[in-house]
Amino acid sequence: MANDQAITDHTITMEKITSLAKRRGFVFQSSEIYGGQNGAWDYGPLGIELKNRIARNWWKEMTQMHDEIVGLDAAILMHPRVWEASGHVENFTDPLVDCRNCKARFRADQIPFENIESKTCPECGGELTDVRTFNLMFKTNIGPVETEEEKNVIYLRPETAQGIYINYKNIIQSNRMKLPFGIAQIGKAFRNEIVTKNFIFRTCEFEQMEMQYFVKPGTDEQWFDEWRKRRWAYYEKLGVKMDNLRWHQHGPGELAHYAKDAYDIEYLFPMGWKELEGVHNRSQYDLTRHTEYSGKDLQYIDQEDGNKRYIPFIIETSAGLTRTLLMLLCDAYDEEKVSAKDAGETEGSAEDWRTVLRFHPNIAPITAAVLPLVKKDGLAELAQEIRAELREDFATDYDQSGAIGRRYRRQDEAGTPFCVTVDYDTKEDGTVTVRFRDSMEQVRVPRAELVSRLRQEIKAYKRTK
Ligand code: ATP
């Protein structure tokens, strides 16, 4: 077998994703040598590359591709009044119940209502406690003295959005922005989540990619529809299996306190349909509240409409970066039967299974791996030279150990779309073999054309499997 473990059942499970992620250095449990820290994860060499690429791709789509969207990187620590104004101090709570018997902890809104009414644990049938509300914000003290006094209280931000709202006037003034315009931001957010299962799906420390779009009142519904379309198209462009995505509109009981309308994009994860991104019409709520709490006038002066003053509406697109990474791992994951005819890739057995991550080349952690067919006869040195020619333009890897089929499998598992193999013909005629991850097809390409050929392949990439 080319794979480390025999694969017998080919359903995609969260266990398989978690195990591949750890084995290949995408994601490790935080503080593992101390028994692990709940709700926190560390991104290894492939994981950080993947995360950075997702972030860069989103940033490009949301800023570079639009004239009227600019970026921001606000501080995680903000004035505590921000969270009073935003409603988080008062409303950002989850209802919590514990089982007195098995000690399991549940979000009361995520277990059947009958269990809450009858106070019975859905897992062991034991007695449940009363429902308590629990604020999800991490609260700590700022300054050298730890005190209970409210004036030293500071929060780790539970969302990146508020940093944008409190800078909206600065950005209008410094960049002469006119409505409609957007502000994009990527950064860490922290929530004291009660239940943190399913790997990196729900964690206490995570990253968000948010864009807040400021529009004239009355145009908000039109912009809301437009941003729903654009966000859907974004996932299509990323090569995500679109049958695994769907919209979920928030019903009246589900709408957040700030929202006029809200849709989630949900993905069919191995554990079921779950939220990936929210597109929200946040109305005038946030800017009105910040006006009230800060005493500053946050109205927009519309020079194109007789200097009218008003508070803009805000359309928000809010995606989890780390949750997108999990989605892309699940979406890219495939186990495929490989037949003996796939030149030299089956290690002598009649057939074999390979595990492959079919990432879009724009987000794959490694774009091209350079592999000398053998180490001797100067092929290793030649392969290193070719790698040096590629590394200015692409994220590259070099691997010379083990049979070539095994090395292809290792790159398949890392999601590397192109392998460049250097063999004896390379010495003779200056051509290399480019092996494509998805089809396993191989073509000969002159060394001098390699960079431009890979560029073309990336641009033209369409996922077929
Ligand atoms: P949920 O209902 O899953 O708790 P939410 O509706 O509170 O999420 P939002 O506040 O709308 O989520 O956050 C926007 C996005 O941020 C989510 O769609 C998700 O991708 C991501 N996100 C939110 N909470 C977490 C978390 N604890 N861990 C990882 N990602 C998160």
Boltz pocket constraint, residues with backbone or C-beta under 6 A from the ligand:
constraints:
  - pocket:
      binder: B
      contacts: [[A, 158], [A, 159], [A, 191], [A, 193], [A, 200], [A, 201], [A, 202], [A, 203], [A, 204], [A, 205], [A, 206], [A, 207], [A, 208], [A, 275], [A, 276], [A, 277], [A, 278], [A, 318], [A, 319], [A, 320], [A, 321], [A, 322], [A, 323], [A, 324]]
      max_distance: 6.0
